[in-house]
Amino acid sequence: MSTTGEFIEPAATPLALLLLGQESDPFSERGVDCPGDLPAPSDPDLVARGRAAKAALGDRVFVLGHHYQRDEVIEFADVTGDSFKLAREAAARPDSEYIVFCGVHFMAESADILTSADQTVILPDLAAGCSMADMAAIEQVEACWRELEAAGVAQGTVPVTYMNSSAAIKAFTGRHGGTVCTSSNAKASLEWAFSRGERVLFMPDQHLGRNTAVLDLGLSLDDCVVYHPHRPRGGLSEAQLRQAKVILWRGHCSVHGRFTAESVADVRARIPGVNVLVHPECQHEVVLAADYVGSTEHIITTLDAAEPGSAWAIGTELNLVRRLALAHPDKQIVFLDRTVCYCSTMNRIDLPHLVWALESLVEGRVVNQITVTPDDAHFARVALDQMLALPGVAAPTRD
């Protein structure tokens, strides 16, 4: 946001072709076709059609909107928040027959795990995946565990998976006595894991795991090793596996991973006295260079409490940063990077797909239903319940 109160949009990059769902990447997205006619984005009646369909469904439908969604989608959300908060909100609405999750695939899976068998979870566009979650496939994680067993370290290793992971990975964690974490309670989850074992296998975001282990638990960078799923034994020796305190899965967020220490230096040079606030999924060097680090909830509450006239550079997804800037015209709020940094897969959910999903339900046709197998749902719930049982983690906040 400029000194005149106008939010300055970051410059477009070649990757911007994917940002608003106008193109597709066959190597990173689930390619799907919509059965039926998808409304044209140019349809001037889209908003009215969406409102009419939602009104016709009434309390039978509950629409969830993640913070990183477009404004045009957030307008239809009954509640907004992070993935786990939204899944719990869905579970708290047992009378809603349909849960329309405007987020990404793993979030809809979590909602299916936590809601009843009588509720149907729908993802408006199945191409809305998560690059971070997809970096840890269940076959890769199971192979990793076998390698840990062969190295004689599996017995003393406790798996901890970030909420941003597939239902299969959460189930794996539950089967092996581990827990789930959010960015807000990662410290408590790791402390619990270390009370039960010698080391932690942290999946799938290496940056959140490293930042938590080093900055919150006081471990050293040398205590952490990175497991590369495409290399034999993760590219690590048996000695490295035995000596490690934290085995970090080689995964990252495609949005938060784009920020660099140079981004921080650049914004400090442009805006004297700026406060730099970043998400813990950012690289370790970025977190060290920032003034503050915290989850989305922390970012939101920090800006709510900030002094009028203060300047802030925010290192998280652009839709949220823009929304925060517009909500706080008395503060100078800018995006940490000079270039566009949307979550491209989150932005696959657009108004045409949402309207199509709602109108299909009005017609009695369920589209894009997300279901988790009973066995995976059971063990994923075991891991989630373990997280909820941790001290001070009864009500996790937004990621």
C-alpha positions as CSV (number, residue, x, y, z in Angstrom):
1,M,0.0,0.0,0.0
2,S,1.3,3.4,-0.9
3,T,1.5,6.4,1.4
4,T,-1.8,7.5,-0.2
5,G,-3.6,4.4,0.9
6,E,-3.6,2.6,-2.4
7,F,-2.4,-1.1,-2.5
8,I,0.3,-1.5,-5.0
9,E,0.0,-4.8,-6.9
10,P,3.3,-6.7,-7.3
11,A,4.6,-7.1,-10.8
12,A,3.5,-10.1,-12.9
13,T,5.9,-12.9,-13.7
14,P,5.8,-15.8,-16.3
15,L,4.3,-17.9,-13.5
16,A,1.3,-15.5,-13.4
17,L,-0.2,-17.5,-16.3
18,L,-1.1,-20.2,-13.7
19,L,-2.2,-17.9,-10.9
20,L,-5.9,-17.3,-11.8
21,G,-6.6,-20.7,-13.2
22,Q,-6.5,-19.6,-16.8
23,E,-3.8,-22.1,-17.7
24,S,-2.8,-25.5,-16.3
25,D,0.4,-27.3,-15.4
26,P,0.1,-31.0,-16.2
27,F,3.1,-31.8,-14.1
28,S,1.8,-30.3,-10.8
29,E,-2.0,-30.2,-11.0
30,R,-4.7,-32.8,-11.2
31,G,-6.2,-32.4,-14.6
32,V,-9.9,-32.7,-14.5
33,D,-13.0,-31.8,-16.6
34,C,-16.2,-30.6,-15.1
35,P,-19.2,-32.8,-16.0
36,G,-21.8,-30.4,-17.3
37,D,-21.4,-26.8,-18.4
38,L,-19.0,-24.6,-16.5
39,P,-20.2,-21.0,-16.5
40,A,-18.1,-18.5,-18.4
41,P,-16.0,-16.2,-16.3
42,S,-17.4,-13.3,-18.3
43,D,-21.0,-14.1,-17.3
44,P,-22.3,-10.9,-15.7
45,D,-24.9,-12.9,-13.8
46,L,-22.4,-15.1,-12.0
47,V,-22.7,-13.4,-8.6
48,A,-26.5,-13.4,-8.8
49,R,-26.6,-17.1,-9.9
50,G,-24.4,-18.0,-7.0
51,R,-26.5,-16.2,-4.5
52,A,-29.7,-17.7,-5.9
53,A,-28.2,-21.2,-5.7
54,K,-27.0,-20.7,-2.2
55,A,-30.3,-19.3,-1.1
56,A,-32.2,-22.3,-2.7
57,L,-30.0,-24.7,-0.7
58,G,-30.4,-22.8,2.5
59,D,-29.0,-24.5,5.6
60,R,-28.4,-27.7,3.6
61,V,-25.1,-26.1,2.4
62,F,-22.2,-24.6,4.3
63,V,-19.5,-22.8,2.4
64,L,-16.0,-22.7,3.8
65,G,-13.4,-20.2,2.5
66,H,-9.7,-20.3,3.2
67,H,-7.9,-17.0,3.8
68,Y,-5.9,-17.4,0.5
69,Q,-9.0,-17.6,-1.6
70,R,-10.0,-14.8,-4.1
71,D,-12.3,-12.1,-2.8
72,E,-15.0,-13.2,-5.2
73,V,-15.1,-16.6,-3.5
74,I,-14.7,-15.3,0.0
75,E,-17.9,-13.3,-0.5
76,F,-19.8,-16.6,-0.5
77,A,-18.1,-18.1,2.5
78,D,-20.1,-18.7,5.7
79,V,-16.9,-18.8,7.6
80,T,-13.3,-18.1,6.8
81,G,-10.1,-19.4,8.4
82,D,-7.3,-21.9,8.0
83,S,-7.6,-25.5,7.0
84,F,-8.1,-27.0,10.4
85,K,-10.4,-24.3,11.8
86,L,-12.6,-24.7,8.7
87,A,-12.7,-28.5,9.0
88,R,-13.8,-28.1,12.7
89,E,-16.4,-25.5,11.7
90,A,-17.8,-28.0,9.2
91,A,-17.9,-30.7,11.9
92,A,-19.8,-28.2,14.1
93,R,-22.6,-28.0,11.5
94,P,-24.0,-31.5,11.5
95,D,-27.3,-30.3,10.0
96,S,-25.5,-29.1,6.9
97,E,-25.8,-31.9,4.3
98,Y,-23.3,-30.4,1.9
99,I,-19.9,-28.8,2.9
100,V,-18.5,-26.8,0.0
101,F,-14.8,-26.3,0.8
102,C,-13.2,-23.4,-1.0
103,G,-9.6,-24.4,-0.4
104,V,-7.4,-27.2,-1.6
105,H,-7.6,-31.0,-1.7
106,F,-6.0,-31.9,1.7
107,M,-8.2,-29.4,3.4
108,A,-11.4,-31.0,2.0
109,E,-10.0,-34.4,3.1
110,S,-9.6,-33.1,6.7
111,A,-13.2,-31.9,6.6
112,D,-14.4,-35.4,5.4
113,I,-12.4,-37.0,8.3
114,L,-14.0,-34.7,10.9
115,T,-17.5,-34.6,9.6
116,S,-20.2,-37.2,9.9
117,A,-21.0,-40.0,7.4
118,D,-24.2,-38.1,6.6
119,Q,-22.4,-35.1,5.3
120,T,-20.9,-34.7,1.8
121,V,-17.7,-32.6,1.3
122,I,-17.3,-31.0,-2.1
123,L,-14.2,-29.3,-3.7
124,P,-15.4,-27.0,-6.5
125,D,-12.3,-27.7,-8.6
126,L,-10.3,-31.0,-8.2
127,A,-7.3,-29.2,-9.7
128,A,-7.0,-27.3,-6.5
129,G,-4.2,-29.3,-4.9
130,C,-1.3,-28.3,-2.7
131,S,2.2,-28.5,-4.1
132,M,3.6,-29.0,-0.5
133,A,1.3,-31.8,0.3
134,D,2.0,-33.5,-3.0
135,M,5.8,-33.5,-2.2
136,A,5.2,-36.3,0.3
137,A,3.4,-39.2,-1.4
138,I,2.4,-42.1,0.8
139,E,4.6,-44.5,-1.1
140,Q,7.6,-42.3,-0.6
141,V,6.9,-42.0,3.1
142,E,6.4,-45.7,3.6
143,A,9.7,-46.3,1.7
144,C,11.4,-43.8,4.0
145,W,10.2,-45.6,7.1
146,R,11.5,-48.9,5.7
147,E,14.9,-47.2,5.3
148,L,14.8,-45.9,8.8
149,E,14.0,-49.5,10.0
150,A,16.9,-50.8,8.0
151,A,19.2,-48.2,9.6
152,G,17.9,-49.2,13.0
153,V,16.5,-45.8,13.9
154,A,12.8,-46.2,13.2
155,Q,12.0,-47.4,16.7
156,G,13.2,-44.2,18.3
157,T,11.6,-41.9,15.7
158,V,8.3,-40.2,16.1
159,P,6.5,-38.9,13.0
160,V,5.0,-35.4,13.0
161,T,3.1,-34.2,10.0
162,Y,2.0,-30.7,9.3
163,M,-1.7,-30.2,8.7
164,N,-0.8,-29.4,5.1
165,S,-0.5,-33.1,4.2
166,S,-2.7,-35.7,2.6
167,A,-5.1,-37.9,4.6
168,A,-2.8,-40.9,3.8
169,I,0.2,-39.2,5.4
170,K,-1.9,-38.2,8.5
171,A,-3.0,-41.8,8.7
172,F,0.6,-43.1,8.4
173,T,1.5,-40.7,11.3
174,G,-1.4,-42.1,13.4
175,R,-0.4,-45.7,12.7
176,H,3.2,-45.0,13.9
177,G,2.3,-43.2,17.1
178,G,2.8,-39.7,15.9
179,T,0.8,-36.5,15.7
180,V,-0.3,-33.7,13.5
181,C,0.7,-30.0,14.0
182,T,-0.4,-26.6,12.7
183,S,2.0,-23.7,12.4
184,S,0.7,-22.3,15.7
185,N,1.3,-25.5,17.7
186,A,4.4,-27.0,16.0
187,K,6.5,-26.3,19.1
188,A,4.1,-28.2,21.4
189,S,3.9,-31.1,18.9
190,L,7.7,-31.4,18.7
191,E,8.1,-31.2,22.4
192,W,5.6,-34.0,22.8
193,A,7.3,-36.1,20.1
194,F,10.7,-35.7,21.8
195,S,9.2,-36.8,25.1
196,R,8.4,-40.1,23.3
197,G,11.5,-40.7,21.1
198,E,15.0,-39.7,20.3
199,R,14.2,-38.0,17.0
200,V,11.4,-36.7,14.9
201,L,10.5,-37.3,11.2
202,F,8.9,-34.0,10.3
203,M,6.7,-33.8,7.1
204,P,6.3,-32.3,4.6
205,D,7.5,-28.7,5.1
206,Q,11.2,-28.6,5.9
207,H,11.1,-24.9,6.7
208,L,8.4,-25.0,9.4
209,G,10.2,-28.0,10.9
210,R,13.6,-26.3,10.9
211,N,12.4,-23.0,12.2
212,T,10.5,-24.6,15.0
213,A,13.4,-27.0,16.0
214,V,16.1,-24.3,15.9
215,L,14.2,-21.1,17.0
216,D,11.7,-22.6,19.4
217,L,13.3,-25.7,20.8
218,G,16.9,-24.4,20.8
219,L,18.4,-27.2,18.6
220,S,21.2,-26.4,16.1
221,L,21.0,-26.5,12.4
222,D,23.5,-29.5,12.6
223,D,20.8,-31.4,14.5
224,C,18.6,-31.3,11.4
225,V,19.0,-33.3,8.2
226,V,17.0,-33.2,5.1
227,Y,15.5,-36.4,3.6
228,H,15.3,-36.3,-0.2
229,P,12.6,-38.8,-1.2
230,H,14.1,-39.3,-4.7
231,R,17.5,-40.4,-3.5
232,P,18.6,-43.7,-1.9
233,R,18.2,-43.5,1.9
234,G,17.1,-39.9,1.3
235,G,20.6,-39.0,0.3
236,L,21.8,-39.6,3.9
237,S,24.2,-42.0,5.5
238,E,23.2,-44.3,8.4
239,A,25.4,-42.3,10.6
240,Q,23.6,-39.0,9.7
241,L,20.2,-40.7,10.4
242,R,21.4,-42.0,13.8
243,Q,22.9,-38.6,14.8
244,A,20.0,-36.5,13.6
245,K,17.5,-35.0,16.1
246,V,15.1,-33.9,13.3
247,I,14.7,-35.6,9.9
248,L,13.1,-33.0,7.7
249,W,11.2,-34.1,4.6
250,R,12.3,-32.2,1.5
251,G,9.2,-30.3,1.0
252,H,8.2,-26.6,1.0
253,C,5.4,-24.1,0.3
254,S,5.6,-22.8,-3.3
255,V,4.4,-19.4,-2.0
256,H,6.4,-18.9,1.2
257,G,9.5,-20.5,-0.3
258,R,9.7,-17.7,-2.8
259,F,10.6,-15.1,-0.2
260,T,14.3,-14.4,0.2
261,A,16.6,-12.5,2.6
262,E,17.1,-10.2,-0.3
263,S,13.4,-9.5,-0.3
264,V,13.7,-8.4,3.3
265,A,16.7,-6.2,2.6
266,D,15.0,-4.6,-0.4
267,V,11.9,-3.6,1.5
268,R,13.9,-2.2,4.4
269,A,15.8,0.0,1.9
270,R,12.5,1.2,0.3
271,I,10.6,1.8,3.5
272,P,12.6,3.1,6.4
273,G,11.3,1.7,9.7
274,V,9.2,-1.0,8.1
275,N,8.2,-4.0,10.3
276,V,8.8,-7.3,8.5
277,L,6.3,-10.0,9.5
278,V,6.6,-13.5,7.9
279,H,5.0,-16.9,8.1
280,P,7.1,-19.8,9.6
281,E,6.9,-21.7,6.3
282,C,9.5,-19.2,5.0
283,Q,13.1,-20.1,4.6
284,H,15.3,-20.0,7.7
285,E,17.3,-17.1,6.4
286,V,14.1,-15.1,5.8
287,V,12.8,-15.8,9.3
288,L,16.1,-14.7,10.8
289,A,16.0,-11.5,8.8
290,A,12.4,-10.6,9.7
291,D,11.2,-8.8,12.8
292,Y,8.3,-11.0,13.6
293,V,7.3,-14.6,12.6
294,G,3.9,-16.3,13.1
295,S,0.9,-18.1,11.7
296,T,-1.8,-16.4,9.7
297,E,-3.7,-15.8,12.9
298,H,-0.7,-14.1,14.4
299,I,-0.3,-12.0,11.3
300,I,-3.9,-10.9,11.4
301,T,-4.0,-10.1,15.1
302,T,-0.6,-8.3,14.9
303,L,-1.9,-6.0,12.2
304,D,-5.2,-5.4,14.0
305,A,-3.2,-4.2,17.0
306,A,-0.6,-2.3,15.1
307,E,-0.2,1.5,15.6
308,P,-1.9,3.7,13.0
309,G,0.7,5.0,10.6
310,S,3.1,2.1,11.1
311,A,4.6,0.3,8.1
312,W,4.5,-3.4,7.6
313,A,5.9,-5.8,4.9
314,I,4.1,-9.2,5.1
315,G,5.5,-12.4,3.9
316,T,2.5,-14.6,3.1
317,E,0.0,-15.2,0.3
318,L,-0.9,-12.2,-1.7
319,N,-4.7,-12.5,-1.5
320,L,-4.5,-12.2,2.2
321,V,-2.0,-9.4,2.2
322,R,-4.2,-7.4,-0.1
323,R,-7.2,-8.0,2.0
324,L,-5.4,-6.9,5.1
325,A,-4.1,-3.8,3.4
326,L,-7.6,-2.8,2.4
327,A,-8.9,-3.5,5.9
328,H,-6.3,-1.2,7.5
329,P,-6.1,2.0,5.4
330,D,-4.5,3.8,8.4
331,K,-1.4,1.6,8.1
332,Q,1.1,1.1,5.3
333,I,1.0,-2.6,4.4
334,V,3.0,-4.0,1.5
335,F,3.7,-7.4,0.1
336,L,7.2,-8.6,1.0
337,D,8.2,-9.5,-2.6
338,R,8.1,-7.2,-5.6
339,T,6.5,-9.9,-7.8
340,V,3.2,-11.7,-7.8
341,C,3.0,-14.6,-5.3
342,Y,-0.4,-16.1,-5.3
343,C,-1.0,-19.7,-4.3
344,S,-1.7,-20.9,-7.8
345,T,-3.5,-24.1,-6.9
346,M,-5.7,-22.3,-4.2
347,N,-6.6,-19.9,-7.0
348,R,-8.0,-22.7,-9.0
349,I,-11.2,-22.2,-7.0
350,D,-12.9,-19.4,-8.9
351,L,-16.4,-18.1,-9.2
352,P,-17.4,-20.2,-12.2
353,H,-16.4,-23.4,-10.4
354,L,-18.2,-22.4,-7.2
355,V,-21.4,-21.4,-9.0
356,W,-21.2,-24.7,-11.0
357,A,-20.9,-26.7,-7.8
358,L,-23.8,-24.9,-6.0
359,E,-26.1,-25.1,-9.1
360,S,-25.3,-28.8,-9.5
361,L,-26.5,-29.4,-5.9
362,V,-29.7,-27.5,-6.5
363,E,-30.3,-29.8,-9.4
364,G,-29.7,-32.8,-7.1
365,R,-26.3,-33.7,-8.6
366,V,-23.3,-34.0,-6.3
367,V,-20.0,-33.1,-8.0
368,N,-16.4,-33.4,-6.9
369,Q,-17.1,-35.2,-3.7
370,I,-14.0,-35.8,-1.5
371,T,-13.9,-39.0,0.4
372,V,-11.3,-40.6,2.6
373,T,-11.2,-44.4,3.1
374,P,-12.5,-45.6,6.5
375,D,-9.1,-47.0,7.5
376,D,-7.2,-43.8,6.6
377,A,-9.9,-41.7,8.2
378,H,-9.6,-43.7,11.5
379,F,-5.8,-43.4,11.8
380,A,-5.7,-39.8,10.6
381,R,-8.3,-39.1,13.3
382,V,-6.0,-40.8,15.8
383,A,-3.2,-38.4,14.9
384,L,-5.5,-35.4,15.0
385,D,-6.9,-36.4,18.4
386,Q,-3.3,-36.7,19.7
387,M,-2.7,-33.1,18.6
388,L,-5.9,-31.9,20.3
389,A,-4.8,-33.7,23.5
390,L,-1.6,-31.7,23.8
391,P,-1.5,-29.0,26.6
392,G,-2.7,-25.7,25.2
393,V,-3.7,-27.1,21.9
394,A,-7.4,-27.6,22.4
395,A,-8.3,-24.8,20.1
396,P,-5.6,-24.5,17.3
397,T,-5.5,-21.2,15.4
398,R,-5.2,-20.5,11.7
399,D,-2.3,-21.6,9.7
